[in-house]
Structure formats: C-alpha cells, structure tokens
Amino acid sequence: MAAGWVFGYASLVTPRARPAHLQGHRRVWGVAMDNRIALAGYKVYEAPDGTRPAVDVAFLDLAPDPGTVIRGALLAVGDADLAALDGRERQYRRVEVTAAIDPAPGGPVWTYVGRPESRERVARGRAGAGAVVVQRAYAELVDHAFTALGPRELAGYRATTEAPPFPVLELARVDLPA
C-alpha cells in the first residue's frame, strides 16, 4: 500500500514511473556534495586514475519559478520507500508539493529540494570560491531517463533545465560500506 508519491525530476525518473508535471519550479545545478569527505554508507567519486578529486560534485535541484512547469515522474512509495529515499537523498530534504502536481495522483506528493549546506557549496562554486564539477554519468543518466519517457518529455526536460555551469567530468561513483 502506497503512503503517497514522490515527484522525481532528475535521477529518480524511471520508465516505470508515471509522467507528471510540477508547477512553479525550474531545474538548476543547485546542490553539491563535498567529495573530500568520506561518509560510511554514502558515496565518493574517483577520477579515471583512481584518485578522489578535492571538489564538490553538483546535482540537479529545484528553484522556485512561478511561470515554469517542469516535467518529471511520480513514483508510488510506501513508508519504507520514503525512509530509504530520505537516506539516499542526503543532500536534499523532502517537501510536500501535492498542490503543484498535474495530474493529481490522489494522495500526498513529495519531492526533494537541496539542503542549505548543499546549496551553499554550489553558490561558492558559482562565485569562483570553490571547485565544483558535474559527473558525466549523472548528467547522461538523467538525459536518458527523459529520453525513455518520449520525445515530448525529453524536449520539456531540456527546455526547463539549466545547462551545467561547471565542468562535466568522467568520475566513477564509489559506494562506501556502511
């Protein structure tokens, strides 16, 4: 039994999910994790030579934009799913967006928006005070997810998503043991 829904707008978009729209937001490269810190049960990124670059790695986030509607997908979730997603999305916090979803799925809808400290890393990078990069595989994963939803969804994704403002690098994700 589903507790509700999660609106995915980036890496949570899958072909199994139900297409939907979120009103009043746009996608930005607005969240970053500190790749210098290794946290048990989380991830780090390594360069092709096996070193771990001392950078912040950026991911997509939502920014308020009253005139914009973004495409994404709804995932049915139960309480255990929400707990797992809350752990996975540690650079984000879960917020309710039910009233901004079209079509309304029936039941509460949440999405994930950047935590202040994760957004601050990106802000420092935009100001030239920090090294921020985008993992190529992440950018491609999101693009492929929208490609799988069809040409209209892909075009909508590209029209409402900021181009990466940081270098896009080949980095391998390494999941750390808990």
N, C-alpha and C positions, 0 to 999 in steps of 0.2 A: 504494500500500500504506500503510495507516494505521500510524502509530507508536503510536497509542493513542487516547484520548478526552479531551475537555475537557468538564467539567460547567459549563454556563452557568446562572447563577441570576438574571441581570438582562439587560443589553444583549446578551449572547451567545445568548440564547434566540431561536430561529427556528423557523418551522413545519417546516422541513426536518430539524430535529434530532429525536432520539429522546427522548421523555419518560423521566425517571428521577427518583429521589429521593436526597437526601443526608441521612444521619442525623447527629444531634448538632450541628446548627447552626441559626441563625436569621439572617434578613436584617436589617441595620441600615444607616442612613445613616452609614457609618463611615469613609469615605475622602474626601479633598478635594484638589483641585489648586489651586495658587496662580495665580489669574488675572492677577496683577500681573507675572508672569514669562513672557516670550515665548520659547519654545524652538523652534529650527528643526526642522521636520518634526513638530511636535506641534500643539496647538490652543489657542485662547483663545476667550473668549465676549464678545460685544458686546451692549449694550443696544439697544433699538429706535432710539435716536438716533445709533447708530454709535460711541458711546464704549465703552471697555473698563472695566467697574467694577472697583474695587480690592477684590475679595472672593476668598474661597475657594469653589470650586464643588464641591458634595458629590455623591457617587455611592454606590450600594449596595455593601455589603461583607458578609462573613460574621463572625458572632460565635459562639463555642462555646456550645452549649446542649444538654446531654446528653438532654433529654427531647423535643427537637423534630426533626421530619423536614421538610425543605423540598423543594418540587417545583422541577424545572428540566429541563434537556435536555442530552443528550450529543451532542457534535459529533465526528465522526471526524476525526482530524488526522494529518498526516504531519510529518516533521521541519521542512520549510519552513513549514508552517502554524504550528507551535509557535514558530518564530523570529519570524514575523510577529505572532502574538498577544503574545509577550513584549514586542515593541516597542510595540504598540498599548496594552497594559495597563500602562503605565509607572508608574502609581500603586499597582500591585499586584505581588506576587511569586507565582510558580507553585508550588503544593504538590501532592503526591500524596494522593489521597483514595480510592483504589481500594477499600479495605476498607469504606468507608462508603456505597458506591453500591448502590442497588437499583433495578432488577435489574442484576446484574453483567454488563457487556457483553463480557467476555473481553478481557484486555489492560489496561494501566495507564490510570488515570483521574487527571487533574489538574484543579485549579480555581485561581482567582486570589483571593488574600486581600490585604488592604491592607498596604502597607509602613508601617513605624513612623512615618516622617515624614509620610505621607499621613493616617494615623490621628490624629497629633498635631494637625494643622490642625483636624480635626473636634472633638477634645477641647477645644481652645481656644475654638472657637465655642460648644460646649455650656456652657462655663464663663463665657460672656459676654465673653471676651477677644479675640474676632475676629469678623469679618463672614463668615458662611457662608450660601450660598444653594443652591437646587436649580434646575437648568434644567428648565422645564416640559416641553420636548420630550423630554428624557431620561426623566422620570417617566412620560410618556404612552407613549413607545416601549416601555418595559418592561411597562406595563399591557396594551398592545395585543398584545405578543408572547404573553403568557399567555392573553389572550382568544382568540387564534388557536389555541391548544392545546386549548381547550374549557372548558366551564363548571366542571368539576371541578378542572382545573389552575388556572384563574383564582381560584376560591374558596380553594384551597390556598395560592396565592401571597399573596393578601390576608390570610389568617389568620396567615401566618408572616413578614410584612413590617411593620416599623416604619413608621408614618406619618411623612412628612417633618417633622423637628423644626425646620426652618429655612424661611424664606420661599421660595416657589416663584415664580420669575420668568421672564418672557419674555426669553430670551437666545439670540442666534444663534451657533452654533458656527462658528468660522473656522479652517480648517485652514491652518497656516503652511507655506510651502515649505521643503523640506529645505536 
